[in-house]
Amino acid sequence: MESPPTGPLLADVARRESFGSQNSQTAREFIDSQIRLEADAREVLPYSFDSCTHELGPLRQNLFACLTCNPPPSSPDDDYTAAAVCYSCSIACHGEHTLVELFNKRNFVCDCGTTRMPSTSPCTLREDPNTGRKGVHSQEAAPGNKYNHNFRNQFCGCGEKYDPHQEKGTMFQCLGLGSVETGGCGEDWWHPECLIGLPRDWYKNLPSKKSAPFGEDGTVEGAVDGLDENGETPLPPGFPAEEDFQQLICYKCIESTPWLKRYAGTPGFLPPVFRNGGIEKPAHAIPEEPATVETTKQEDNSKKRKADDDEPAQEEPLAKRTKEDGAPAKDPEPSTLITIKEDDPSPNSSTITAQTPTTDSSKPKHTSLPSTTPEASFSLFLLENFHDRLCRCAECFPKLAPFPQLREEEETYEPPLSDDGNGAGAGSTGTGSLLERGEAALSNVDRVRAIEGAMIYNHLRDKVKDFLKPFAESGQAVSAEDIKGYFEKLRGDEQGIKDAAGRASAMGDGGGDTDGDNRREQNGY
């Protein structure tokens, strides 16, 4: 879980580095490098960020907590005003702040520009209703927003701070059936070991699988105990394999919605994964005996998820922080039971009959659920089609109604994609060409100043184009001294501008010294 780029955008950082690494370049090389840098920036920030989602109301959206505007207190018992901002505001309004990416939270309205944020950090994307100018602060915050310790950069039941540079392994986000106020977790992110009662460093006692990690100089640094071949923390014993489930409901949310306990181990749901021990193991081993037809069939069913190697690659669950992509596990269809009638002691007279479980469609689904549930606290792991397995009869639907995430798959809001930079309209800051980005910035000032600024800007742009054109046509390099002298003359010597452009043309025709010139090179222009 990484925060978005802070400070200047990637293109601006790379542009400064490119100027510092070479003293001069042709105008064409500069334009080409600018296009490449802007393309790189769009890969990092693919969505436009010129519109706050506040006006759209409650959404399931990607959120960021700003630790600069809302620094957590030193003591967890101290009062703290949690807040989060949308993707656009995280860049446009808090781009130089310390941010924590919270990923998706449902039914949330952006807090930027509200009373939950300091008035010194207004929302620059929304207009003040009183003045009509960009920049809003101290508006009433949405009362329906729910917060948990994630907004302090604390995650999981262990409350550990998340450091993307130090964290190893996978964390899983709970479907979030309960808020902190109702006893749930509020869509928290969990370490697998914390869900089953193991310490965070449980893997350090395992033999190392990564026996020879190499340093930057190519030397072996030593073994990393317990880590897998990729240097990641393996899943602990007693925790389901990642490809075996699609969603997770943590033990806190299960306790806040106890009616769901009866679904554990039924079609669409894995068996309970206990808070103290994980998946329950058989109480005693199965005695070895000659295999019968029935026994063989049951063993095949129990290994189905591990043995289906011929099926296409499956996707990883959606709510997992992993580095690879893949498909959710399929819900196994009811198996055909094969029984042996032993009325006749002779094996040859045994009659084998196939019985397919029958379901009475007139009966509600909950009537086929177990009548008792485990007393111990456990988490519930859901398969891809779990929505269809939940009973929706007149008795059960009132329990299901408050949880739309259980009734159907959720949609997550995504901002519109950024412009491609081909001049198809003014984009947000960081999109479009360098010139278009300056024009887009004028949208943040009032109309009179914007018009005046646009006129001055366009006038300057035309003059700079005229200056660079001869260099681009001739392939002559533009040095820092050329640009410095040009702007000195631009401030008061119109004839000097024409002279500078003329000299560039003359050098392109062979009038200049091709082996060397009198430019004074300087770094960091």
RADA-V120725 format. One record per pair of residues at least 12 apart in sequence whose C-alpha atoms are under 8 Angstrom apart, sorted by the first residue. I is the first residue (numbers start at 1). GAP is how many residues later the second one is. Records with the same first field share a line. If there is no record, write none. Layout:
# RADA-V120725
I=GAP ; GAP
This chain:
# RADA-V120725
1=100 ; 101 ; 102 ; 161 ; 162 ; 163 ; 320
2=98 ; 99 ; 162
3=61 ; 95 ; 96 ; 97 ; 98
4=86 ; 87 ; 95 ; 97
5=90
6=85 ; 89 ; 90 ; 91 ; 92 ; 93
7=88 ; 89 ; 90
8=87 ; 88
9=32 ; 421
10=27 ; 30 ; 31 ; 34
11=26 ; 27 ; 29 ; 30 ; 419
14=23
15=19 ; 22
16=508 ; 509
17=507
19=504 ; 505 ; 506
20=503 ; 504 ; 505
21=502 ; 503
22=501
23=456 ; 457 ; 498 ; 499 ; 500
24=453 ; 454 ; 455 ; 456 ; 497
25=452 ; 453 ; 454
26=445 ; 446 ; 449 ; 450 ; 451 ; 452
27=441 ; 444 ; 445 ; 448 ; 449 ; 450 ; 451
28=444 ; 447
34=400
35=398
38=392 ; 393 ; 394 ; 395
41=389
42=376 ; 388 ; 389
46=371 ; 372
47=367 ; 368 ; 369 ; 370 ; 371
48=40 ; 367 ; 368 ; 369 ; 370 ; 371 ; 379 ; 380 ; 383
49=38 ; 39 ; 40 ; 42 ; 43 ; 366 ; 379 ; 380
50=38 ; 42 ; 75 ; 377 ; 378 ; 379
51=37 ; 74 ; 75
52=34 ; 36 ; 37 ; 58 ; 73 ; 74
53=33 ; 35 ; 56 ; 57
54=55 ; 56 ; 57
56=53
57=51 ; 52
58=48 ; 49 ; 50 ; 51
59=47 ; 48 ; 49 ; 50 ; 353 ; 354
60=44 ; 45 ; 46 ; 47 ; 48 ; 351 ; 352 ; 353
61=25 ; 42 ; 43 ; 44 ; 45 ; 47 ; 351 ; 352 ; 353
62=24 ; 25 ; 39 ; 40 ; 41 ; 42 ; 43 ; 351
63=21 ; 22 ; 23 ; 24 ; 38 ; 39 ; 40 ; 41 ; 42
64=20 ; 21 ; 22 ; 23 ; 26 ; 35 ; 36 ; 37 ; 38 ; 39
65=18 ; 19 ; 20 ; 34 ; 35 ; 36 ; 37 ; 86 ; 87 ; 88
66=17 ; 18 ; 19 ; 24 ; 28 ; 31 ; 32 ; 33 ; 34
67=30 ; 31 ; 32 ; 33 ; 85
68=29 ; 30 ; 31
69=28 ; 48 ; 49 ; 52
70=12 ; 13 ; 47
71=81
72=80
81=35
82=34 ; 65 ; 69 ; 70
83=28 ; 33 ; 34 ; 64 ; 68
84=26 ; 27 ; 28 ; 67
85=25 ; 26 ; 27
86=24 ; 26
87=328
89=23 ; 34 ; 36
92=32 ; 33 ; 337
93=28 ; 29 ; 30 ; 31 ; 32
100=51 ; 53
102=48 ; 49
104=308
105=82
107=37 ; 38
108=36 ; 37 ; 38
109=33 ; 36
111=30 ; 31
112=25
113=22 ; 23 ; 24 ; 25 ; 26
114=22 ; 23 ; 24 ; 25 ; 26 ; 27
115=22 ; 23 ; 24 ; 25 ; 26
116=22 ; 25
117=20 ; 21
118=19 ; 20
119=18 ; 19
120=17
121=16
122=13 ; 14 ; 15
123=12 ; 13 ; 14
124=12 ; 320
125=319
133=311 ; 312 ; 313
134=310 ; 311 ; 312
146=33 ; 40
147=32 ; 33 ; 39
148=31 ; 32 ; 37 ; 38 ; 40
150=38
155=33 ; 34 ; 35
156=32 ; 33 ; 34 ; 35 ; 38
157=33 ; 37
158=36
168=63 ; 64 ; 65
169=63 ; 64 ; 65 ; 66 ; 153
170=21 ; 22 ; 63 ; 150 ; 151 ; 152
171=18 ; 19 ; 20 ; 21 ; 149 ; 150 ; 151
172=17 ; 18 ; 19 ; 20 ; 76 ; 147 ; 148 ; 149
173=14 ; 15 ; 16 ; 17 ; 75 ; 146 ; 147
174=13 ; 14 ; 15 ; 16 ; 73 ; 74 ; 75 ; 76 ; 145
175=12 ; 72 ; 73 ; 74 ; 75 ; 230
176=12 ; 73 ; 74 ; 77
177=72 ; 76 ; 77 ; 79 ; 80 ; 226
178=74 ; 75 ; 78 ; 79
182=74
183=69 ; 70 ; 72 ; 73
184=68 ; 69 ; 70 ; 71 ; 72
185=65 ; 67 ; 68
192=43 ; 44 ; 47
193=42 ; 43 ; 46
195=55 ; 56 ; 79 ; 80 ; 83 ; 184
196=42 ; 43 ; 77 ; 78 ; 79 ; 80 ; 81 ; 82
197=78 ; 79 ; 80 ; 81
203=22 ; 23 ; 24 ; 30 ; 31 ; 33
204=21 ; 22 ; 23
205=20 ; 21
206=19 ; 20
207=18 ; 19
208=15 ; 16 ; 17 ; 18 ; 19 ; 20
209=15 ; 16 ; 17 ; 18 ; 19 ; 20
210=13 ; 14 ; 15 ; 17 ; 18 ; 19 ; 20 ; 21
211=12 ; 13
237=41
238=35 ; 39 ; 40 ; 41 ; 42
239=34 ; 39 ; 40
240=39
242=74 ; 75
243=71 ; 72 ; 73 ; 74 ; 84 ; 85 ; 86
244=61 ; 84 ; 85 ; 86 ; 139
245=25 ; 72 ; 83 ; 84 ; 136 ; 137 ; 138 ; 139
246=70 ; 71 ; 72 ; 73 ; 82 ; 83 ; 135 ; 136 ; 137 ; 138
247=70 ; 71 ; 72 ; 134 ; 135 ; 136 ; 137
248=131 ; 132 ; 133 ; 134
249=130 ; 131 ; 132 ; 133
250=128 ; 129 ; 130
251=24 ; 126 ; 127 ; 128 ; 129
252=127
254=124 ; 125 ; 126
255=122
261=112 ; 113 ; 119
262=107 ; 108 ; 109 ; 110 ; 111
263=106 ; 107
264=116
266=103
267=64 ; 65 ; 66 ; 119 ; 122
268=63 ; 114 ; 115 ; 116 ; 117 ; 118 ; 121
269=111 ; 112 ; 113 ; 114 ; 117
270=110 ; 111 ; 112 ; 113
271=109 ; 110
272=106 ; 107 ; 108 ; 109
273=105 ; 106 ; 107 ; 108
274=102 ; 103 ; 104 ; 105
275=101 ; 102 ; 103 ; 104
276=101 ; 102
293=45 ; 46 ; 47
294=43 ; 44 ; 45 ; 46
297=40 ; 41
301=34
305=24
313=13 ; 14
314=12 ; 13 ; 14 ; 15
315=12 ; 13 ; 14
316=12
328=55 ; 56
329=54 ; 55
330=53 ; 54 ; 55
331=52 ; 53 ; 54
334=23
335=21 ; 22
336=18 ; 19 ; 20 ; 21
337=17 ; 18 ; 19 ; 20
338=14 ; 15 ; 16 ; 17
339=13 ; 14 ; 15 ; 16
340=12 ; 13
364=27 ; 28 ; 29
365=24 ; 25 ; 26 ; 27 ; 28
366=24 ; 25 ; 30
387=19 ; 20 ; 21 ; 22
388=19
390=17
418=13
419=12 ; 13
420=12
421=12
423=13
426=13 ; 14
427=13
428=12 ; 13
429=12
435=26
439=15
442=12
466=35
467=30 ; 33 ; 34
468=33
470=31 ; 34 ; 35
471=33 ; 34 ; 37
474=31 ; 34 ; 35
475=33
476=28 ; 31 ; 32
479=40 ; 42
480=40 ; 41 ; 42 ; 45
481=38 ; 39 ; 40
486=14
